[in-house]
Amino acid sequence: MSKTSDRAGTATAGAMSPELRPLTIGILAIITCAAFEAMAVITAMPSVAKELSGESSYGLAFSMYLTASLLGTVVAGSWCDRKGPRPALAVGLALMILGLLLAGAAPDFWLVTVGRAVSGLGGGSMIVAVYVVIGRSFPLAAQPVVFGWLAAAWVLPALIGPVVAGFVTQHVGWRWVFLGVVPVVIAAVLIVWPKTRGLGPMAAAEAGPAKGRVLRGVALAGGVFAAQWAVVRLADTQDPDAATVAVLVSLAVVGVVVALLVLPPLLPKGALVLARGLPSIIATRGIVNVAFFGTEAFIPLMLVSSRDIDPGTAGLTLSAGALGWSAGSFVQARVTFNRKWLLVAGSSILSLSLGGFALATATEAPLWVLAVVWGVSGFAMGMTLSSTSVLVLKLSAPTEQGRNSAALQISDQLGGVAGTAGAGALFALLHDPADPGHVPTFVAIWLALWVFTAAGIVSGLRGARSSDDGPGLPSKSMEGTVPA
């Protein structure tokens, strides 16, 4: 199909118009399966850590997924621009399945971590492919609605995922939480696969150089891995000698330095210093993720270890967050004012709710109070992250959608890595092996992560106060058309 006919045929089409409905359903199926996988794994992980004696490395299982996603995202960004989204989607599927199989069969916790990393590599590739499919297939006017539905696709997994995963973990075994997701993921990709056949590569002259970005992606993932592994090992080692401390600290510093050196070219210029417009919009995504995902990873562990709540019930608290996320995304799809200000509103609500969550944890408030407060946090994230997705596609020229979608996902995943790895390091430093449910340990983690919500407000303001619509915005004549 030619670009001209493709553009003419879908210029005014809605997401559920006859020509776009199959693609919309396929994309929603992929996100639904990814959501179920995420909710199921986080529900089962306390039992995995307990059985395989991996409590001290608990956060590493989550942060390694996101670390590998960084590499998958960088590679997929340039790959999608050059070859279209289909190759990245296929390879991402294969890697995600391989990772699930590895984790499900792992005899030791470090192998579970390896499996999560392989799945993360595949997940990073798949999500960029999905973003490119949306950017190149749907009219600009329909994209906020599509991203709202992507958030809504978390509702059913959020409701049944923790219950199913908790039941399977208690009565069948946690391994089947990983293994049982495999056929579901395959089915979802098979639905969308035929609908992406017409989305070929961009013209060779339009696609930027890929080799340098891939090498930087490898260096970024390696630096992040080295830093978080060294920090976790340092916190986990009992009475380390001076030489061990020096080696681990040096490794952590080198990892951070390498990551900071290679990161700027992977993001829009000025993202690390919160330049106005698109750079700060992308930075906001990562900053709020530090706070939210660092907290979320440890909520089930806190409830299971400090309140002796079963994994399924503990996971339902996360369901409240996912439902709130869907509501926030639904709201953002219907705003009539400048969408950029939603970043400020979302970050502000997140700051209030995470502060309230720390207070509710400290006072050992009832479970329903924690669920309600976490639902408000999810609402803030749904409003903020869905808005960043829409804005990045809007502010990107068609030839830059792969790279800028990858930059958004890099910020997203790097924030998640920093949050989960930082929370994991704090837990390893502060927790008492004889009392893993010590409530003040978790409160300290929540408060440390809360600081990043204030930074999110600042970056949101910088993004909202741009003097124009950004360097990559298509001309007004392209409004309502499909980026080819």
N, C-alpha and C positions, 0 to 999 in steps of 0.2 A: 504494500500500500504506500502510495506516495505521501510526502509530507503535506502537499497541498490538499489532497483529498481527505487525509486524516484530519487536518486542521478544519476544513470546511464541514466535515461530517459531525464533529463533536464540539464546535465552537460554543454552542449554547446548550449543550446536553447536560442534564443533571446526572448525579452519581447513580441514580437508579433508572435512567433512561434505558430503552431496550438495547442500545449499542454498548453501553457501559456497565449494565447490570451484572453480566457474568464476571467481568474483571473485578468489580466491587466486591462481589460475594467471595471470589477467590482470595482477594487480599484480606478480607475480614476473617476468612478461615485460617490463613497463616497466622495472623495476629492472635486469634483465639487459641490456637494450639501453643503458640509461644507463651501466652499468658498462663495457660494451664500448666505448662512445664515449669514456669517460674514459681507459681503458687504452690505446686506440688513439692518441688525440691526444697523450697525454704521451709515448708511445713515438716518435711521428713528430716532435715539436716540435724536438729538436736539429737535425734535417735541415732543417726549415722555417726556423729561425733562421739556419742557415749559408747556405742558398741565397739568402735575402732580406736578409742582413746585419743580422739583428736580435738578435745575441747580447746586446748591452747592455740591450735591452728584453725579454729572455727571460722574466723573472718577471712582467712586465706582462701577457703573454698569458694567464697563469693567474689573476692577481689580478683582472683586468678581468672574467673570467667570473664570479667570486664577487661582485664589486662589483655587477654587474647583477643577480645572483641576489638580492641584498639587496632591491632594489626589487621584483622579481617576487614575492618572499616576502611583503613587507608588503602589497602590493596583493591577493595571493591570499588572505591570511589573512582579511581582512574580507569579501572577495568570496565565499569559500566559506561563511562564516557566513550571508551574506545570500541567495546564489543557489544554494547547493549546489556540489559539486566539479566538475560537468561543464563549466561555462564556463571555469574556470581550466585544466582539463585540455586543452580544445580549443585555447585561445589559446596555452598553453604549448607544445603540439605544433607549432603553426604557427611560432612564434618560434624554436624550437630548429632546425627544418628550415631556416628562412631563414638563421640564423646559420651552419649547416654549409655551405650553398651559398655564402655570402659568403666564408667562410674558404677553401673549396676553390678558389674562382676568384680569390683575391686576388693582385695583382701585386706588392704591397708588404707589409712586415711589419705596418705600422700597420693595414692593412685586415684582416689576419688577426686582429689584436687587436679590431677592431670586430666581426668575425664572432663571435669568442668571447664578446663582451659580449652580443650579441643572443641567442646560444644560452643564455647564463647567465640572461637575463631569462625565457626560456621554461622553463629547468630549475627556477628558483626557484618559478615558478607551478605546475609539474607536481608537485613533491615535496610541497608543502603540500596539494594536492588528494589525493594518495595517502595522506597522514597522516590527513586528515579521513575519507576512505573507510574506513580501518582503524578509526578511533575510533568511527565511527557504524555500522559493519557487523559488527564482530567482538566477541564477549564479552570481558570483561576478562581472563578466564582464558586465552583463546586469543591475546591480543595479544603476550605475550612470545615465543610460538612463531612468530607471523607475522614479528616483527622479526628473530628468529633466521634464518628462511628468507630474509628480504631480504638479510641478510649472506651467506648461502649462495649467493644468486643471483649473487654476484660470482665464484664459483669458476671456472665455465667461461670467462667473459670474461677472468679473470686468467690462465688457462692458455693460451688460444688468442689473446687480443687482442694481446699484444705480438708473438707469432710472426707472426700475420697482418699486423699493421701494419708490422712490420719488413720482411717479404717484399715487401709492396706498396710501401713507401717505397723500397726498394733496386731493385726490378725494374720497377715501374710508375710510381711517382711519389707523393710525399706527398699531393698534392691528392686522390687517390682514397681516402685514409684518411678524409677529411672527407666526400666525396661518397658513398662507399659505405655510410656509416652511415644515410643518409636513409631508404631503404626499410625498413630494419630497425626504426627508430623508429616509422614509420607502422604497421607490422604489429603492434607491441606495443600501441599505444594502441587500435587497432581491436579487439583481443581484449577489453580491459577496458571499452570504451565502452558496450556494451549492458548491462553488469551494473551500471552506476551510474545507470540511469534512475530508480530509485525514491528516490534520495538527493537530495531537493529542499532548498530553503532552510530555515533555522530561522525560527521565527515572528518577525515584524518587531519585536515588543517585546523579543525576546531578543537580537537582534543589536545590537552596540554601534555607535557612530558610526564611519563609515568614512573620511569626507573628511579628518579630521585625521590619521589614521594614514597615508593615502596621501601627503599633503603632507610629513609627517615622513619617510616612506620616500624620497621624491624628494630631500629635503634631506640625508638620511643618505648615499644613494648619491652625490650630488653632492659632499658634503664628503670622503668617502673617495676618490673619483676625483681630486679636486683635490690632496689631500695626496700620494697615491702618484705621480701624474703629475709633480708638482713635485719630489719626491724623486728619481725616476728621471732627470728632465731635469738636475737639479743634479749628480747623480753622473756623468752621461754627457757633460756639457759640458766640453770641454777648456779650461782656463785661463779661466774665466768672469770678466767684469769685475764690479766691485762692484755696479753697478746690477742686473745679471742675477741675482746672488746674492741681493740684497735682495728682488727681486720673487718669486723662486722660494721663498725661505724664508718670506716673508709669505704666499704662497699656501698653502704647506704648513701653516702655523700656523692660518690661517683655516679651512682644510679640517678640521683636527683639532678645532678649537673648535666648528664647526658640527655635526660628527658627535657630539661629546660632549653638546651641548645638546639635540639631537633624539632621541638614543638612549634615554634613560631611560624616556619614555612608551611606547616600543615593547617594553620588557621588563617583567617583573614588578617591582614596587617592591622596591628593595634589591638588585637583581642586580649593580649595579656596585660595591657595597660588601660583597658576599658575605653578604647576610642569610641566616639559616638557612632550610633547607627548599628549596622550589621555586626561589627566586631563585638560590641557589648551585648547584643542580643544573643549571639552564640556563647559568649562567656557566661551570661546569666544561666543558661541551660546547665553548664557544668557546676556552677557555684551552688545552686539550690539542690542539685543531685547529691553533693557532698553531705548535706544535712539530712535529706530524706532517706537515701538508701543506706547510709551508715546506721541510722536509727532502725530502719526496717529489718535489716539483717539480724539484729540482736533482740528484736521483740519476742519471737518464739522462744529463744533460749532463756530470756528473762522470765517469761511466764511459766515455762516448764520447770526451770530450776528453782525459782524463788517461790512459786505458788503451787507447785506440784499439779499443774493443769495438763491434761493430756494433749498430745500434739495437734489433734484435729480441732479442739476447742481453741487452743492458742492461735492456730492459723486463721480462725474466723476473725480475729482482730485485724489481720491483714485484709480480709475481705471488706471490712468497713473502709479501709483506705482505698481499695480498688473501686468500690462503689462511689466514694467521694470523688475519686479521680475522674470517673465517667461523668459525674454531674458537673464538675468543673469544665471538662472539655465540651459538654453540651452547652453550657452557658457561653463559652468563648465563641462558639460557632454562630451565635445569634447577636453578637454585639454590633452596634451601629456607630460607635465612636472609634477613635484611633486605637487600633488593636495593641499598639506598642505599650499603652498604659496598663494593659493587663499584666505585663511583666512586673510592674511595681505593685499592683494590687495583690497578685499572687504571692510574691515574695513577702509582703507585709503580713498576709494571712498566715503563711507558713511560719513566720517568726513567732507570731502569737500562739499558734497551735503547738509548735514544738516546745515552747516554754511551758505551756500548759501540760504537755505530756510529761515533761520532767517533774513538774509539781505533783501530778497525779501518781506517778511512779513512786516518788519520795513518800507520799502520804498513804501509799498502798490503797488507792481508791479502788472501788469495785471494777470488775472487768468491763462492764458496759460503759463506764466513764472513759476508760482507756480507748475503747472501740470508737466512741463518739468523737473524742479528740483526734484520734488517728484518722477518722473519716474526714474531718476538717482539713487535716494536713494533705490528704489525698485530693480534696477539692482544690486546694491551692496549687498543687502540682499539675492537676489536669488543666486548670486554667492557664498556667504558665507555660508548660511544655508544649501543649498543642498550639499555643500562640507562636512560640518560637519556630515550630515546624512550618506553619503557614507563612510567617514573615520571611524565613530563609528562602523558601521557594519563590515567594513574590519578589524578593530583592536580588534574585540570581538570574543572570542571563541563561538562556537554554543550554549553552555550551558549558556552563559552570554548575549546573544543577548537581551533577555527580560529585564534583569536588566539594561544593558547599554543603551538600547533604552529608558527605563524609566528615567535613569539619564539624558540623553540628553533632554528629554521632561521636566523634572523638571527644568533644567537650562533654557530651553526655556520659560517656563511658569513663573518661578520666575522672570526672566528678564522682561517679560511683566507686571507682577504684580507690580514690583518696578517702572517701567516706568509710567504706568497709575496711580498708587496710588500716586507716587511722583508728577506727573503733576497735578493730581486732588487736592492734598494738596496745591500746589503752587497757583492753580487757586482759591481755596477757600480762601486763605490768601490774594491774591492780587487783586481779581476782585471787582469791584464796582457794587452792585446790581442794581444801577440806570443806569449803563453803562456796561452791560455784554460784549459788543463788543470792549472794550478798547484794542487797538492793542498792546501797550507796555506790557500788561499782558502776551499775547501769545508769544511775542518775548522773554521775560524773561524765559518762560517755555522752548522754543526751545534751548536757550543758556545753560540752566542748563542741559538739556539732551544731548547736544552736547559733554559735558565733557566725557561722557561714550564712545564716539567713539574713543577717544585717548586711553582709557583703552583697547578697543577692538584691537587696533593695537598692543599694548604690548602683550596681551594674544595670539594673532595670531602669533606673532614672537616666543613666547615660544612654541606654538604647532608645528610650522614649524621646529624648531631647535632641535627636538628630535634626539637622537643619534641612535635610532633604530625604528622599526615599532610598538613598543608598546608591553606590556605584554600579550595581548590577541590575537595577530595576529595568524591566522591559519598558519600551515606550508606551504612552497612553493608548496608542493605536492597537497594542497587543492585549489590552485589558479584555478579559472574557474569551480569549482564544487559547488554544492549546499550544504550549511550547513544543516546537517540533524537535 
